[in-house]
Amino acid sequence: MDVISSLVNLILVFGLFGTISSAQRNFEVPWSKEKYGPDGPWQAVTITLGGIDNNQFVDVQNHSKIDVYPGNDWEVLSFTDEACDPYPNSICGIGGFWEPDQDALAGLDIISWPYSYVDDSYGMNVQDAQRIYMGLTISGKTVYNASLVSARYGNITYPNGQVGGVPLGVLPLGGDKVAQYFITDSTTIGKNITAWTFPGRLYSDGDIPSFSYGLHIGSASFNYPGSLVYGGYNKGRVIGPVTSFKNASAVDLLDIGIGVEHGNSPFNFTSKQNLLVDNLGKTGQIVKVKPDPLQLYLALPGKTCEELANLLPVTFDQTTKYYLWNVNDPGFHRIVTSPTYLSFTFPPPPGDSDDVVIKVPFALLNLTLDHPITEKATQYFPCHAYDKPGALHHLGRAFLQAAFLGRNYETGYSWLAQAPGPGVSGAGLGDSNTDISRDAIMIEGFTDPGSFNRSWAGHWSVIDSPSAAKPPSSSASHNTPQSTALSSGGLSTGAIAGICVGAFFAAIAMIGFAVLLWRRRQRVNNHTCMTRKDKHDMKHLGAGIIAYEGEQVYEAPGSLLLPQEAPDTNDPRMK
């Protein structure tokens, strides 16, 4: 009996432990497979709105499944179809509408607190909106009495003055508190309404370990899904070091530069710093910026955009009020397909002396304008002069394609770090969802210095010779550069030929000892000693060997242990 009793107690202990472990686990938000414009493409997450009866499935109640952008705090923002009446035959409401159940609303206390949202950094304007507390369902998990807003009016004014409807609503990342508390009647005691944030309710119920989030929006252009985790973060989207800051709205931006991760430069320089210029024309000045996933652009001092434009094949178009890429300039193709990046420098993490540098490849800064901004698809560089007195500059989605953003609302710490490229399967460095503890003031990322380069291998084309590296010229004719192989640590044509010859005589010598051994060696040589004709018929030649549609095949450096894919020739950015 003692043995049986011990076993029962052991089972109960492990059962209790398993219950606690499963209860406090980070929550992953699903991403839509759709891509949205008119200034992206951008990615969104999928949620379901509606439902007031927790005794019934949401699917049998009035509800709508919609796509929304993650960002901001507190309320979910959605739109009715009435909001798009002024913008027929447009992308207004393309992410979906929600029409709240009026019968259900009639039985609820009304929140009279007004709602409006205006952000002139990207022209957003929402008015005539109703606060509602109903069901919010994400990935099968429903939070009732969630803080929701249903808007009957909203628009976006683009830099050229063109006004369009709002394509998608918003899913908040959290808030200063787990919920909002509204008083419906100032003369009656007890008439208070609690409207929950989604992660706030999960945290209060013990479903996630902390009131926190980790976000990387990925890249729609490279079919690289985003990652949003409540109560944790995807470590596979973080490359250290990680900078931290207490101000939820702003972090210090120390500098902007241009560099090359690998190979030769498409510019007439290898790197350039001091490109962050304030409106007095000074460099070396700290600029407060807000990493903001609802903002679209690099909303920076106007003189910074001008300084960058002087180095790039872009022109400020007076009609659209955007910096447009000169796609007929051969420098354009070299820049947006090579390992060239725009760097953003932030202060070091606590206890460290090295600044944190986040590199945004120019491939991610080759974005597309479309209707209603332009009549046809037009490629643009997303630097936007934003010089409103007293207002913060913003680093929007264009920047966050290459950066990780996270926050622990419990401790008040936010984090910013380099995000990897798409990797071999569109999962960065691999999915590794990790809990954020309640008292966390720092998170960890991968620290291998080669992680960033490897994550982009196969997605960009290395310039392997100085003769191919020419500065951008706005008057140059169109010329699409040929892709080349990953060249770091690679071998020259002569070296490859020498290896082939040596291997051939070694194989001949081995014939006299064993035919079988000779055949095995010959099979290896067939993989490592390719002719230029052979390589045009091969894309992947085993671990560590990569073939591109270029002039030469190289052996990948030994640090690349995983097979890499050749660039996708159907990718419009590689054309």
N, C-alpha and C positions, 0 to 999 in steps of 0.2 A: 504493500500500500504506500509505503514511503516513496518508492521509486515512481509509482503512478502519480502520487501527489506532486512530486518534484517536476515530472514531465508536464503535468497540467499547469503548474505555476510558470514553467519555462515557456510553454505555448502562450499563456496569457501575457507574459512579459514581452515576448516577441510580437504578439498580436497588437499590444498597446503601442510598442515602438513603431511597428509598421503603420499603425493608424496615425500617430503623430507625424511620422516622416512624410506620409502621403498627404496629410492635411497641410503641412507647411512646405509647399513646393511652388516654384515659380510658375507663372502662367504665360503661355505663348499666344500671341494674337495672330490669327491667320491673315495672309496677304492675298489680295485679289490678283487674278491673272491678267486683268485689263491694264491698259496703258492710257494715260490721260494727258491732254494738252490744255491750252494751245501754245504752251511755251516750254515744253518738256522734251521728251516724254517723262511722265512721273508715275509712281506707283502708289497704291492706296491699300488700306486694310478693309476687311468686310465685317459689318456688324448687323444686328437685327434690332429694330425699334418697335415697341408696342407690347401690350399685355399688362393687366393689372391683377389677375387672379393667379396666385401661386399654386392653386389646386388644379389648374389645367395647364396643358402644354401650351407654350407660346404659339406654336404652329396653328392651333385651332382658335386663337384669338386674333383680333385685328393687329396686323404687324407688317413690316416692310424690311426687306433685306437690302442694304445700301452699301456703297463704297464711300469711304471718307478718308481724308488725310489725317494722320496722327500729328498732334501738336496742341499747344496752348494748355490751359488749366480749366478745371471745373466742369463746364457743361459740354454735352454733346450738341453740336449745331447741325440741324437738318433743315431742309426746305420743302415747302409744299409746291405742287405744280403751279399754283397761282403766282409764285415768285418768278416763273419763267414766261408768263404771258407776254411781257414786253419784248421778249427775245425769241420769237418763233424761228424754227428751222436753224437752231444753233446748238452748241454743246451745253447750253444751260441745263443743269440738272442731270447731266449724263451719268452721274454716279448713282442716281435713283432718288425718288421722292418718298416722303413719309407724310401721310395724312392721318393725324391723330384721331382716334375714335371719339367722336363728339358725345356719344351716349355715355362712354366711360368718363369723359371729362366732366360731364354734368354731375357726376356723383363725387367729384373730388373738390377739396378746397382749392380756391384759386390763389395762385401766387401773384400778387399785384406788383411785385418789384419789377421795374422795367428792364428790358434787355436791349442793348444796341452794341454793335461791334464795328469799330472803324480803325483801320490801319493804313495810313497813307503811304507807308513804305512800299506797299505793293498794290495800293488802290482798293482795298477791300472795304465794303460798306454794307452793313446789315441793320435794318430797322424793322419796326412793326413785328416784333418777335414775341412769342408767348412762352413763358416758362412752364414746364410740365414735369411731373414726377411719375414716371411709368417704368415699364420693363426695358432693360438693355441686355441683350443676349450676345455673347461673343463665344464662338467655338463651343456651343452647347451649354454654356454657363450663363444663367440669368440673374441679374441683380435688379430687384424690384425697387420702386421709389428712387430710380436713378435720376440724376440731374440732367434734364433734357431741355432743348430749346427748339421750337418749331417756328421758322421764319417765313413770312409771306412776302417779304421784300428783301432783295439783296442784289448787289452788282459789283463788278470789278472795273475800275477805270485804269486802262493800260497807259504806259508812258506817253503814247502818241495822242492821248485823249479819247481814244476809242473806248466805248462802254459796252460791256458784255455781261451776261448773266453768270451766276456762280456755278461752276461745273460740279463741285463736290462740297459736302459738309466737313465737319471736324470731329475727331475723337480726342478728348483731352488725355494728357499723360498723367495727370494727378491734380494736386492743388496743395495749398498751405495746410489745409485740414482734410480729413478723410471725407467730409461732407459739407454741404451748405445748409444753413439753418435760416428759415424764413418765418417771419411773423405775418400771419394772414389778417389778424385783427388786433390792433394795438390796445383795444379796450377789454378783450376777453382773455382770461388766463388759460393757458394750455392750448391755444390755437397756433402751435408751432409746427412747421413742416421740416422734416429732414430729407434732403435730396442728396443722394450718395454719388460720389465718383465711383467708377467701376473698381479700380484697384483699392480705393479706400474701404469699400464694403468687403472685398476679399480679404484684406488685411485685418479688418475688425472681426471677421468671422474665423480668423486663424487659417485661412486657405492659402495664404502666401506669407513668407517669412518677414516681409518688410513693406512699407509703403514707399515703393521705389519703381524705377523703370530703367531699361536699357534699350536704346534705339539706334539702328543703322538703316537708312532708307534704301540702300542698294542702288542699282542702276537699271532702269527699264531698257535702255539702249543695249545693254549687254546681257539682258535676260537674267539679271542678278537680283533675286528677290530680297526684299527688306527683312529686317528682324526687329520685332517689338516684343519685349518681355516685361511683364509686371512682376515685381518682387524678385527680379534677377536680371541677368543679361546673358547674351550669347558671347562667350569668351572667344569663339572663333571669328568674331568681328572686331577684335581689339588687338592692336599691336602697340606694345609699350614703347616708351614710357607714357603714363597717363597724367595729364595735368588736372588739378582739382581747383574749384573756386566756390566761394560761399554765396556770392551774389547770384541769385537765380536768373537774373536778367542780363548780366554782363560779365565778360571776361576781358582781360587785357590782351590786345593784339599788338605784338611788338614789331613785327616786320612782315613784308611780303617779298618773295623772291621767285626766281625762275631757275630751275635746275634740270639735270638729266640723271635719271636713275641708273642707266646702263648704256654703254656704247657711246657713240659720238653725238654731238649736239646738232640740231637742225638750225641753230642760230650761229652767229659769228662770235659767240662766247660760250663757255661751258656752264657758267652760273652767274647770276646777277642778284644782288641784294639791294636793300634800301629803296624798294619800289612802293612802300607805304608812304604816301605823301599827303600831308594835311592841306587844308585849303589856304594856308599861308605859304605853301610851297616848301615846307620843312620836312625833312626826313628824320628818323630816329625818335619820333614822338609816339607815345603810347596812345592807342585809339581804343576806346571801349566799344565792344561789339557784342551783339546778342546772337548766339547760335539759335536759329529759329526755323523749325521744319515747316511752318506755315508760309514763311517768306519764300520767294522763289530765287532771288538774285544774290549776287555779291553786292549788297547795298553799301557802298564805300564812298569815301570822299571823292568828289569829282576829279580832282587832280591825280588821284591814284589811278582811276580808270583811264585818264589821258596818258599817264606814264606807261601803263601797260599797253595801251593801243599803239603807242609809238614803237613798240617792240614786236608787235604782232601784225599779221596781214588782215587787219580789221579796219573798218571805216564806220564812223558814227553816221548813221543814216538820219537825215533831218525829217524824213517822212514818218518813219516808224519810231524814232527816238531810241533805237537800239544800236549796239555795236554789232555790225554784220560781218561775218567771215567772208573774205574774198576767196571763194571756192575755186576760182580759176588760177590762183597763185600757187605755184608748186610748193612754196613754203607752207601753205595751209595743210596739205596732205602730209608733209613730213612732220609737222608739229603735232597734229591730232592723231597720228598713227604710231608715233615713236614714244619711247619711255621718257617723255618730257613732261614736267609738271609745274604747277604754280604752288609755291610753298607758303604756308602761314605759320608764323612763329609765335608761340605762347610761353608764358612763364613756366619754369620747372616745377615739378611736384614738390611737396614739402620734403625737406631733407636732401634734395638733389640740387646740383648746380647747373645741370645742362637744360637748356630750353627744350620745349616740346615742339617739334616741327611736324606739321600735317601737310602731306603732299597730295594735291589734287591733280591727277593726270589731265592734260589738255583734251584727251579723248572724252572726258566727262564734261568738258566745258564747250563742247561742240553740240549745242542744243538747237531745237527747231521751233520756229514761230509758224503759226498757221492761223486760219480764220478764227476770230474776227480781227486779229491784229494785222495779218497780211492776207492777200488773195491766194497765195500759193505757199507751199512749204519753203521756208527760208532759214538758213542756218545762222545762228547768232552766238556771240560771246557774252555771257550773262553778267557783265559788270554794269552796275546801275548807279549813277551818281545820285547820292542821297545826302543832302546837306542842310536838312532842316535844323535850325538853331535849337540846341538843347536836346535833340533826339539822338537815340542810340543808332549806330550803324548796325547792319544785320549781315549775318552769314546764313543764307537760306539753303534751300534744297540743293542748289548747284554745288555748294560746299559740302553739305552733309552726305552727298553720294560717296564721299571718300573719308568721312569722319564718323566716329562713334560719339553719341551723346547720352549721358545717363544722369540720374539724380536720385538721392536718398532724401525724401522729404522729412524723415525722422531726425537726421543729423544736420540737414541743411546743406549738404555737400553735393556739388555737381561735378561731372567728369567729362573730359574731352580727350579723344585719342585718335590716332591714325586707324582707319579701317582698311582691311586688305582689299585686294582686287577680287574678281569673280572666282579665281581658282580654277581647278580642272573641271568642276561640276556645278558651278554657280552657287557655291556654298562658302565662299571665302576660304578660311583655314579649316573649315569643317564645323558642323554644328556642335556646340558644347555649352548648352544652357546651364548657367551657374547661379545659385542663390546669392542674393545680396542680404547680408545680415542686418538686423534692426539698427545696430550701432556702427555700421560700416561708414568709414570716412574715405576709403580708397578701395579700388578694385584692381585686379590683376589682368594683364594681357600677355600675349606671346612676346617674348623678348629676343628671339632669334633675329639678328640684323638682316638676314636674307629673306625674311618672311614676305615683306612687301613686294620685292622683286619677283619672287616665285609665284605669288598670287596673281601677278599680271602676265607671267610668261604665257605665250600663246595668244595673248589678246592685244599685243602691240608688236611693232616691227622695228627691230633694232637697226640703227644706222651704224654700219660696221666699218666705214672708212671715212677719213676726213674729207675726201673729195665729194662725198655725198652730202656733207653738211654745209648747206649754204644759207645765208641769212634770208629771212622773208623779203620778198620784193613785190609790192603791190602791182607793179607793171609787168611782172613775169607772166609768161603764157602757161596754160594749164598743162600739168605734167604729173601723172599719177605715179608715185615711186613704187618700185618693186619691193615686195617684202623680202626680208633677209632672215637668216636663222639666228637663234639666240647665240650671241658671240662671246659672252664672257668666258674666258678660259678656253675658247675654241681653238681649233687647229687650222692652219693655212692649207691651201690646196697642195702645196709642195710637201708639207708634212704628212698629209693624208696619203699622197702618192708614195712617199718613202715608207710609210708603215705598211702599205699594201705590198710593195716589192719585198720588204723584209719578211713579211708574213708568208708570202708565196714561197720563198726559198726555204723558210723554216718548215713549211708544209711538205715540200719535196723531200727534205731530209728525213722527215718522219715516216715517209712511205716505206722506207727500208725496215722500219721497226714494227709498225702495226697499221694495217689498212684501216681498221676501224677507228683508231685514234686519229689517223689522217683525215678521215671523213668528218669526224666531229669537229676537228680544227677548221676544216674547209667551210663547214656550215657557219661557224662563228665569223670567219673572214668575210663570208658573203654578206654579213650584216654590218661589219665595221669598215669594210673597204668598198664603198659604193663608188661607181662612176657617176658622172654628172647625168648621164642618160638614165641610169637606174633610179636616181633620186626623184625624178619627175613622176615616177609611178608609185612613190611611197610617201606616206605622211608621218607615220609613227613607226619607229624601228626598234622598239624595245625600251626598257627603262634607261633613261638618261640620253637617248638619241632622238633628236628632233629634226624633221625635214620641213623646209618651207619652200614656197615657190619663188626662190631667189637664185642668185648666182652661185651659191656655194653651200655645202652641207657642213655643219660644225658638230663636234661632240659637245654635249652640254656639260657644264661644270659638275664636279662630283657632288656638290651640295644638293643638286636637284635629284633627289632619290625617287620622286614620284614621276611616272610618265606624264608628259605634257602634250596638249593637243596643238596642232597647227592653227593659225588664225582662221576664223570662219570667213571664207571668201564671199559669202553672201551678206556679211555684215556691211550695211551701207557706209559705215565709218572706215571700212578698209578699201573702199573704192575710190 
